């Protein structure tokens, strides 16, 4: 059963394009955890298209980078920054064919680097895009100080 992940960041200051509920042009992602994955459901709209009815590749990449970040928060219990990423686009993501699911999991951790594998699935659960995100991860005390990481307990209902 999926567990809801709370967004503990201050909406008055936090304007992340991916997850802030108070960013008027943001994606407003809500995340869930199930097993070794973090996932989100998201409905694209016409303002996010590249070609007619096709979700822009930059938005797809942003979706995958954002969920990778939340995977670091939840699964590695710290914060980090994107060091590199690679994305493969397998099939078009249509904005008018229903909600998408974005999924991520930690593939490996070596020292201060975490490889996060991500994917975007259409409403038929077909893989449309996949990404490999390498995150530079900070020790938790540094993540708290520099990146405002609130600690794992802040992401769940009490």
C-alpha positions as CSV (number, residue, x, y, z in Angstrom):
1,X,0.0,0.0,0.0
2,X,1.3,3.4,-0.9
3,X,2.2,5.9,1.8
4,X,1.7,9.6,1.2
5,X,4.8,11.8,1.5
6,X,4.1,15.2,3.0
7,X,5.8,18.4,1.6
8,X,7.3,19.9,4.8
9,X,8.8,23.0,3.1
10,X,7.5,26.5,3.9
11,X,5.1,27.5,1.1
12,X,5.9,31.2,1.7
13,X,9.6,30.7,0.9
14,X,9.8,27.5,-1.1
15,X,8.9,28.1,-4.7
16,X,10.3,24.9,-6.3
17,X,9.1,24.5,-9.9
18,X,8.5,20.8,-9.3
19,X,6.8,20.4,-6.0
20,X,5.9,23.7,-4.4
21,X,2.1,24.0,-4.0
22,X,2.4,27.8,-4.0
23,X,4.3,28.2,-7.3
24,X,1.7,29.4,-9.7
25,X,3.6,28.0,-12.8
26,X,4.9,24.9,-11.0
27,X,4.1,21.3,-11.6
28,X,2.7,20.8,-8.0
29,X,3.8,17.2,-7.7
30,X,2.6,15.1,-4.8
31,X,4.7,12.1,-3.9
32,X,4.0,8.6,-2.5
33,X,6.2,5.8,-1.4
34,X,5.7,2.1,-2.0
35,X,8.3,-0.5,-1.5
36,X,11.6,0.7,-2.9
37,X,10.0,3.3,-5.1
38,X,8.9,6.9,-4.8
39,X,6.2,7.9,-7.3
40,X,3.8,10.7,-8.4
41,X,0.8,10.9,-10.6
42,X,0.6,14.0,-12.7
43,X,-1.8,15.4,-15.3
44,X,0.0,17.5,-18.0
45,X,-1.8,20.4,-19.6
46,X,-1.6,22.2,-22.9
47,X,0.9,24.8,-21.5
48,X,3.5,22.1,-21.1
49,X,3.6,20.9,-24.7
50,X,6.4,21.0,-27.3
51,X,4.8,19.6,-30.4
52,X,1.0,19.7,-30.6
53,X,-0.4,17.4,-27.8
54,X,3.1,16.1,-26.9
55,X,4.7,16.9,-23.5
56,X,7.9,18.9,-23.9
57,X,11.1,16.9,-23.3
58,X,12.4,19.5,-20.9
59,X,9.3,19.1,-18.7
60,X,9.7,15.3,-18.9
61,X,13.3,15.7,-17.7
62,X,12.2,18.1,-14.9
63,X,9.6,15.5,-13.7
64,X,12.3,12.9,-13.5
65,X,14.9,15.1,-11.9
66,X,12.3,16.2,-9.3
67,X,11.3,12.7,-8.3
68,X,14.9,11.8,-8.1
69,X,15.4,14.5,-5.5
70,X,12.5,13.3,-3.4
71,X,13.8,9.8,-3.7
72,X,17.1,11.0,-2.1
73,X,15.0,12.7,0.7
74,X,13.0,9.6,1.5
75,X,15.2,6.6,0.7
76,X,18.6,8.1,1.6
77,X,17.3,10.4,4.3
78,X,19.3,13.4,3.2
79,X,19.4,15.9,0.4
80,X,21.6,16.4,-2.6
81,X,22.0,18.2,-5.9
82,X,21.9,16.9,-9.5
83,X,25.4,16.2,-10.7
84,X,24.5,14.7,-14.0
85,X,21.6,13.1,-15.8
86,X,20.8,11.2,-18.9
87,X,17.3,10.8,-20.4
88,X,16.0,8.4,-23.1
89,X,12.7,9.2,-24.8
90,X,11.1,5.9,-25.8
91,X,7.7,7.1,-27.1
92,X,5.7,10.4,-27.1
93,X,4.1,11.5,-23.9
94,X,0.7,12.9,-25.0
95,X,-0.8,15.6,-22.9
96,X,-4.4,14.6,-23.8
97,X,-4.3,10.9,-23.0
98,X,-4.8,10.9,-19.2
99,X,-2.5,11.1,-16.2
100,X,1.1,10.1,-16.1
101,X,3.0,8.2,-13.4
102,X,6.6,9.2,-12.6
103,X,8.6,6.6,-10.7
104,X,12.1,6.5,-9.1
105,X,14.3,4.2,-7.1
106,X,17.8,4.2,-5.8
107,X,20.0,2.1,-8.0
108,X,23.3,2.5,-6.2
109,X,25.2,4.6,-3.8
110,X,29.0,5.0,-4.0
111,X,30.5,7.4,-1.5
112,X,28.8,10.8,-2.0
113,X,27.1,9.8,-5.3
114,X,23.7,8.2,-5.7
115,X,22.3,6.8,-9.0
116,X,18.6,7.2,-9.2
117,X,16.7,5.5,-12.0
118,X,13.5,7.2,-13.1
119,X,10.7,6.6,-15.5
120,X,7.6,8.3,-16.9
121,X,4.6,6.0,-17.7
122,X,1.5,6.9,-19.6
123,X,-2.0,6.0,-18.5
124,X,-1.6,2.5,-20.0
125,X,1.5,2.0,-17.8
126,X,3.8,2.0,-20.9
127,X,7.3,3.4,-20.3
128,X,7.6,6.6,-22.3
129,X,10.9,8.1,-20.9
130,X,13.6,6.9,-18.6
131,X,16.3,8.7,-16.8
132,X,19.5,8.1,-14.8
133,X,20.2,10.8,-12.4
134,X,23.4,11.1,-10.5
135,X,23.0,13.0,-7.3
136,X,25.8,14.4,-5.1
137,X,24.5,13.6,-1.7
138,X,25.4,15.5,1.5
139,X,25.8,14.2,5.0
140,X,22.5,14.8,6.8
141,X,23.9,17.6,9.0
142,X,25.2,19.5,5.9
143,X,21.9,18.9,4.1
144,X,20.0,20.4,7.0
145,X,22.2,23.5,7.1
146,X,22.7,24.2,3.4
147,X,19.6,22.7,1.7
148,X,17.0,23.0,4.5
149,X,16.5,19.3,4.7
150,X,14.0,18.9,7.6
151,X,14.8,15.3,8.6
152,X,12.9,12.2,7.5
153,X,10.2,12.5,10.2
154,X,8.9,15.7,8.6
155,X,7.8,13.8,5.5
156,X,5.2,11.6,7.2
157,X,2.0,12.0,9.3
158,X,2.7,11.9,13.0
